[in-house]
């Protein structure tokens, strides 16, 4: 039997060898392919985990941007309300009205209840002031008051519109600035984490210099980032004033010939606001050399062209950077920051990147979208409020809905309170913070790992 088997093996030795070779090769190829598939699956899992990490970090950064914006809002709003104090003008107009009512009651022989007249005047709401716009008394005893009243109404018209638009534009720039700053900072933090994870997966041990500093009690790793965020001071304290001046000029040009007694439909009023917005945007996104005529502008000045957008967000000169840091930080912070020259180099790189984004066309588009979102939200609320104040007879009328400009402004002022309401679910601020282009801008910053 053994001889029979040996004879078969001898006769078919070549076939056995080939078959065995093929089996071994097939087995080895199978193991190789299996290992490759496993490596591919592991790599795919790692890539998916990285994508999820990026997505999670990015989403959290955008939430942080909004919460930081809400925390800065009171600092931005306070000087704007002090500069554009509409409420004080309204009080002065009420005082003039009350004085006139008292004077009329004293001179009226048929009036026997002076106390009643005073009470009625004092308890009247703001909209009774609108009747004063139609007043045309020529009594010599009240001419000085009429002149003062005209001036006050003109000032009220300009300041109420200017405050509304200054709030929208200033908040828009603050939203933009914080999204750019925090995404630049978050990207750096994410990149450091990603490198650590990748190195760990490859079995490489990296030396974390920042961690060593922290263990030594000299935690300086966040100093450039803290300094970078300090530059919001310029917009909050100086930049908004640049905007306010430009907005005031645009409001005065567009609304100068619009009388407070003029009846306006909501469409007409909205169109006037759009005209103001166009005027502001021209000055916001174009350099002064592009929208104003200058004589003898030398080449050096022409090289340093800056838009109002940039001068409202950034310091006019990099030479002023350290002065701003001294104004906004403690002596201890400055001592730590200056102890390492790389801190200033990192800060300058971040500021340079920030300015690069502010020069991009994407910024102008996103800014317009945020501004338009804020204005539209307030005007929608304004229209609904105006309609609610119409009588049933007026609502049933086929005549186009129109209101005196003075009345529109009186209703507009309380509507703009939504621009200063720090509720997380504030629909106006959320609409401004969630325009689609803003996420695209943030994503372009967050994913720019070349810098």
Buried (B, 14 or more C-beta within 10 A) or exposed (E): EEEEEEEEEEEEEEEEEEEEEEEEEEEEEEEEEEEEEEEEEEEEEEEEEBEEBBEEBBEEBBEBBBEBBBEBBEBBBEBBBEBBEBEEBBEBBBEBBBEBBBBBBEEEEEEEEEEEBBEEBEEBEBEBBBEBBEBEEEEEEBEEBBEBBBEBBBBBBBBBBBBBBBBBBBBBBBBBBBBBBBBBBBBBBBEEEBEEEEEEEEEEEEEBEEEEBBEEEEEBBBBBBBBBBBBBBBBBBBBBBBBBBBBBBBBBEBBEEBEBEBBBEBEBBBEBBBBBBEBBBBBBBBBBEEEEEEEEEEEEEEEEEBBBBBBBBBBEEEEEBBEBBEEBBEEEBBEBBEEBEEBBEBBBBBBEBBBEBBEEEEBBBBBBBBBBBBBBBBBBBBBEEBEEEEEEEEEEEEEEBBBBBBBBBBBBBEBBEBBBEEEEEBEBBBBBBEBEBBBEBBBEBBEBEEE
